[in-house]
Amino acid sequence: MSSRAEHWDSECDVAVLGCGAAGMAGAIEAHDAGARVAIFDKMPAGREGGNTRVSGGICFDNVNAERAAVYLRNLCGDFELPEEVILAWARETAANTDWLTRLGAQLGHVPGYLPEYPELEGSECYGGYLGIKGVMGGGLLFEFLYEQVRKRGIPIHLETPARELVQDLETGAILGVVTEHLGQLVRVRAKSGVILATGGFENNPQMTRDYLNIANAGIWGSPAATGDGHRMAQKIGASFWHMGNMMTYVGIKVSEFEAGFPISLHGAQAFIFVGPEGKRFTSESLQSRHGHALVNGRYELWPTQPMHVIFDESARLSGPLGPMSSPLGPADIQTDNISTFAIGWNLLIENYRWSADNSTEVAKGWIKRADTIDDLARDIGVDPTVLTNTLRRYNADCHAGNDSQYDRDPATLVALEKPPFYYFSGPPLVAWSNGGPRRNEHGEVLDAFGVVLPGLFAAGSVSSTYSWCKDGGFHIADALAFGRIAGRTAAARSKMTTS
């Protein structure tokens, strides 16, 4: 888009697109550095804030920046990051605690959380989870940052999606952004820059097929994550990085809600995963480490493929498979059972509480019921003999205390024998996509030749640092760190000379 005869409807120094952790951190930092800031979010009141609003809202406590850099290098594995980005990440994630404390946050450790990759050098940097008042979930970090934005008088324009970046075709510089409000296009001049903090692309079916190789994916978090920032950046020539990286959950996608339900099977041990031919294909006790599991000596994305999750009556009665909790305090969070966490779109935004014995969800048809294994096999379209043999072998292994196929943890081997039987089917839910516009250590977006696109910045899930493995609390820590970096850099940028 040419800059020469532009008409502007409004003007600021820094335009921030999105009001999750990255966007609000960037807005606060830019404002406190003296810039005039405006935030634009596509969602209406009560639904804004991206995945930050419905996540655990915790960041990891980086207790040693030098060792954190070592840890991140090892987590990247074969997917190396620029050393300057690693060092900036290590330095700024270590500074998150002081920054939040200076803003007035009362931080506390959520007990019981250790590094998920203790075998990797540098993991000793990991000091656990830090949350507002030591609480995980409940939208507390979002509410704290939102209040900080309001206290500063930074305008937040809701129901105002960004449609296009305005670029000087001669210099490549980003001059502003075209937004839309109430059906009208609004041209916003951003004299010092635009910060993309629009979230991921997990709710864009074409992009999840193209980049994540998952068809018909459900989502865990905000429906706003449709790749808006990615497309705008792509249009003006941005390079992309690690677009195939993600975090997924086993879950149920339902027609009644935009987001799906992450499912916890920790308490319901009488269950198996089967593929389209009716056979088990993996150990169901694989430890998902924020999107990866150790498989055959390698860290692999997990889960990535559609499956049928089959369980029996004893498993149904063992407790809720979906989220039903209220916000929890430090003493309440002692388990990895996702049903106890006050997280997720449907729990916190749609206010849906899963039934204690899963009976409501069976009645709704979200969980299917079958009186016999033969009936279940016919329902899912597999050969009843094959599925019967699958169950027979699994149950025999349970009674023997040893998974002869996939070495499932013996403590989880509970025979699947008590009818009726239940199942749900489908691809995993995508919690976050990680890839997006490539950026440097200053949060500046780069073009296909590694050259800075002047005036364009990115932070958060639109351009996550993580090229491969990531630990708990890393997403929020990264969003805060590079949001602050982008805000500082944008505020310090020389004023545009073009008009």
N, C-alpha and C positions, 0 to 999 in steps of 0.2 A: 504494500500500500504506500503510495507516495506521500511525502510530507509537505509538499510545497504550498498547497492552498487548503490546508486542513481547517475545518471548522470544529472547534472544541466546545462541548456543552458544559464541561466543568474541568477543574484543574486541581492537581495536588502534586506533591513532590514524589511520593511513593504510593503506587497502587498495589494493594495486596489482594490476590485472588484466592479466597478461601479463608475460613476462620477456624481451622483446627489448630493443633499445637504449633505447627510450623508457621502458619499465617499469623497467628496472634503473637508468637514470639518475635517474628520479623517486624510486625507492626509496632510492638512495644519498643523494641530496640531502635528502630528508625525514628520513632517519635521522640524518644529520650535523647537521641543524638541531634534533635532540632529540626527534623523533617516534618512536613505536613503530610499526613498519612490518611488514606481511605481504604476500607476493607469492603470487598464485594463477595457475597456468597449466594449461590444459586438457590438455596433451600429457604423455606419459610421459617418464621419464628417457631422455636420448639423442635426443629429438625435440622438446624444448622450445626456446624462443628465437625463434620466428617467423622472418621472412625475414632478420633480422639474422644468424642463425646460418649461413645459406647464401649470403649476399650477398658482395660484395667486401669489406665490413667497413671501408670507407674513408669519410672525410668530407672535404669540400673545405676547403682552407686559406683561410679568409677573412682576407685581409691588410689590408683597409680596410673597416670597418663602414659608414662613410658612403657609400662607393661601392657597397658590397654592396646597400644599400637602393635605390640607383638601378638596379642590375642587376635586382633582383627586380621592381621596378615595371615595367621593360621586358619581362621574361619573362612577366609576367601579361598583357600585351597588353590586350585588351578586357575581361578578367575581373579587375577591380580588387579589391584586398584593402584592408581598413581600414588606414589609415596607422599606427595604433598597433601592429598586428600586424607590419607590415613592419619598423618600427623595432626592435621586440623581437626579431624573427628576425635582423636584421642584427647587433644588439648581441650576442646570445647565441651565434650561430654563430661569431662572431669570438672568443668566450670559450671555445669548446669545447677548443681546443688547450691552453690553460693549465689548464683543469679536468682533462683527461685526464692531463696531465703531473704535476699535483699528486697525482693518485691513484697515480702511479708508472708510467704507460705510457711505453714507449720508442717514440716516434713517429718516423717517417721519411717522406720523400716517395717516392712511387712515380713513377719517371721517365717523362717523355714525355706527360704529360696537361696539356693547355691548355684554356681555356674552349671549350665547344661552340658558344657564340653570340658569337664575338669581334666581330661586327658591331654588337652592342648596347652602348649606352653603359653604363658601369659594370662591364663584364666584366674590367677590369684589377684588380678586387678578388680575382679568382680566382687563387689561388696554387698550384693543382694538387691532387693527391690526397695525403692523409695517412693512413697505415696503421700498425698496430702493427709495429714494426721495419721499416717501409717495405715491408711485404708486403701484397699484395691477395689476399683469399680465405682459405680454410682455416679459417674460423670463429675467427680470432684475436681480433677485437674482442669477440665474444660470450664467449669464454673469459676474457678479461681482466676484463670487467664482472662475469661470474658469480663469479669469484674475489673481486672486491671486495665483492660482496653477501655471500658466505659469510664473509669475514673480519669483517664487521660483525655476524654472527650473525642476519642478517635471515632469518626462516623463508621457505622456498619450498615451497609446497604444490602438487605436481605431480598430474596426473590429477584436477584439481579445477576444472572449468569453472564460470564464473559464470553463473547462470541469471536473476537478476532483481535490480534495484536496489530498495532499500527507501527509500521516500520518505514524508516527513511530508506528508499531504494538505492540511494547513492552511497550512503555511509554504512548501511545495515543496522543502524542504531534503532532501538525500540523507543518510540515517542509516547506511546500511550496504549489504550485498550478501548475497544468497542464493547459496551455492555448492553444488556437489554432489560428494561423494567416496564412492566404492564404493557408489553407489546411494542414499546418504543425503543429504538436504538439510541443509546447515550454514549457520546464520544468523550472519553476522559483523558485529558493530557496528564502524563506522569513525567514530570520534568527530570526526575532523578532515576526513575526506573520502575519496572513492574516485577513483582515477586509472584511466581507461580507456586501456589500452595493448594492446588486443586484436588489433591488426593490421587488415588490409583485409577486403574481401568478395569477393575474386577467386575463391574456391572455393565460392561460393554461386551455383548456376546461375540461380536466379530473380533475384537481385540483379544479376548481370552482364547478364542479358537486359533487365531493367527500366531499369538506369541506364547501362550501357555499350553497349547495343545489340549485344551479341555473344552468339549462341546457341551452346551446346555448347563453351564456351571451355575450353581447358586452362589449367593453371597452371604457373608456373616454380618457385615457392618452396614455402613451408610449406602443407600441407593444412589447417592450423589457421585459415587466413584465411577464415572463413565468415560474417563480419559479425555476430558475437555482440554486440560492443559497440555496433554500430549499432542493432540491434534493441532492446537494453535502453535505450539513450538515447532512441530513438524512442518507446518505450512511456511514458516519463515526460515527454514533451513537448519534447524537444530539437529545435532547428532544424538543418538540414543545409546544407552548402556544397559547391560544385564536385563533385557526385557523378558527373558524366560524364567526369572527367579520369582518366587512367591511363597506365601504361607497358606496352607489349606487345612481344613477340618473334615472329619467324617461328619456328615450332617444330612438334614432333610430339607429339601426345597418344597414349599407348599404354595398353592395358588392364592391363598388368602392374604399373604403378606409379600411385600417386596423382597424382604430378606428371608433367609432360611434359618433353621435352628441347628446350632452345633450340638452334637450328641455325645454324651459321656457314657462309656460302657465299663467304667472302672468297677462299679458296684455290681453290674449285671454280667457275671463271668460266663454264663452259659450262652455263648454266642460264637458265630464264625462269620468270616468274610468269604463269599464265593464269587467267582467270575461268571461270565455269560454261559459257560458250558456246565456250570453247577459244581465246580471243584474249588477247593481252597487254593489260594495263590500266594499266601504270605503268612507270617506270624502275626496274629491279631494283637499281640502284646508289644509290637514295635514301639519304642519310645519316640514320640514325635517331639523333636526339639525345635519348636517354633518353625515348623515347615520341613525339617529334614529328619531322617532316621539313618542309623548305621545299618547298611545292608551289604553283606558280603565284603566287609572291610572298607566300604566307601560311604561317605555321606551323600544320600540321595534325597531328592524331593519326595515327600510322603505326606498324605496320599495323593495320587495323581490320576487314578483311573476309576471309572464307574464300578460299582459293586453292589451285590445284594448282601445286606446285613441280616442274618437270621438268628433268632433267639427263641427261647421257650418261655413257658408260663412262669417258671421260677425266676427267670431274669426280669420279666415284666414286673413282677411283684417286688423286686429287690430295691426299687427306688426310682425316682424320676430320671429319665434319659435326657431331658431337656432342661433349660434354665427356669428356675422357679424362685430364686432368692430375692431378698432385699439387700441394700448395701451392707457390707460386712466390715467389722472392725478387726484389728490385729488378732485378737484372741479367737476369732471365728474362722480364720482362713488357715487351715492346717492340712489341706488336701488338694490333690490335683483334679478332683472331680469338678468338671466345668459347670455342673448344675448348681454348685454352691456359690458361683461367682456372680456378682452384680454387673454383668457385662452383656453386650450383644444388643442389636437393634430392636429385636422383638420384645425383649425384656424391659429395656429402659425407655424406648420411644413408644412402642405399641402397647406396652404394659401387659403383655401376655405372660401368665404364670402357668408353667407346665404342671399337669396333675401329678400327684405324688405316686400313683401306681400306674401311670401312663394310660389309664382307661379312657380319658377324654380324647386323647390323640388317636386311640384305636377307633373310637366312635366316629371321629372326624374323617377317618380313612387315611390319615397321615402315616400311621403304622397299620400294615395289613395283617389280617388274621387268617389262619388256615387250621382246620381241625387235624389234618394229617400231613406228613411230609410229602406224600404223593400229591395232595391238593396244593401244597405250597409250590412244589416243582412245576405243576401245570400253570399255576398263576404267574410264575416268573419265566415260563417258557423254556424250561430245561427238561431233560430226560429224567423221569422219576427214579429210574434205576441208578443213574449216575449220582443224583443227589442223595439217595438212600445209602449208597456205598460211601459217599463222602462223610455222611453223618456216622455211619457205622465205624469207619476208621478213626474219626475224631473221637468218638465216645470211647472206643477201645483204648486209645492213647490216654484219655483222661483217667480211666480206671487204672492204667498202668503207671500213670504219673510221668509220662514222657511223650512229648510231641515228636513222633517219628518222621514227620514231614518238614516242619519249619522251626523246630526248636522253640516253640512258644514257652514262655515262662511257666514252669510247673505250678506255681502258686495260682495261676489263672485258669488252669485246666479243670473246668467244671463241665460235666457231661450235659449235653443238650438232649434231654429225654422226656421232659414233662409237657404233654400237650395241654392246650392248643399251642401252635407255633406262630411266630410273628416274623415280619420282615419289613424292611424299607429298602428302596433301591435308588440308585442314581449316582451321578458324579459327586466329588467332594465339593464342599463350599470353599470358595476362595476368600480368605480373610483379608489378605493384602496382596497386591502386585508390588513388586519392588523396582522395576525398571522404569526408565523415563529419560528426559533430556539430560544429556551428559553435562556435568558441571565441574568446575575446578574447586580449589580449596577456598576460594572467596565466594562460592555460591553462584558464580557467573556461568550462564549456559554457553556451551561451545557449539560451533557449527561443524559440518562434516569434515573440515580440515583442521579442527582443533583450535580455531580462532574464536575469541570471545565475541558473542553477539552483544554489543554494548547496550546496557540498560535492561537486560533480561536476566532474572535470577530464579533459582528453583530451590525448594526445600520440602522435606516431608516425603510422603509416599509417591508424589509425582516424580520424584527423582531420588529414591532411597540410596544411601551409600552402599547397601549390602549386595554384593555380587554373588554371594552364595549363603553360607550358614550365618545365623544370627541368634543371639541369646535373648532371654526374657528381658523386657524393658528396653531393648535396643531401638525399637521403632520410635517410641516417644523421645528417647534420649537423642536420637539422630534428628528428629523433627525440631526439637528445641535448639540443638546445637547449630544446625545449618539455617534454621529460621533466624537465629540471632546474627549469624555471620552475614546472611543476605541482607538483613535489615541495616546492619552497620555499613556494609559495603555500598548499598544503595544510597543511604543518607549522605555518605561521604563523596559520592560521585559528583563530578563537575556538572554544573548546570548546563542544560542544552542551549546551544546558541541558535538552533533553528527555531522557527516559529510556524 
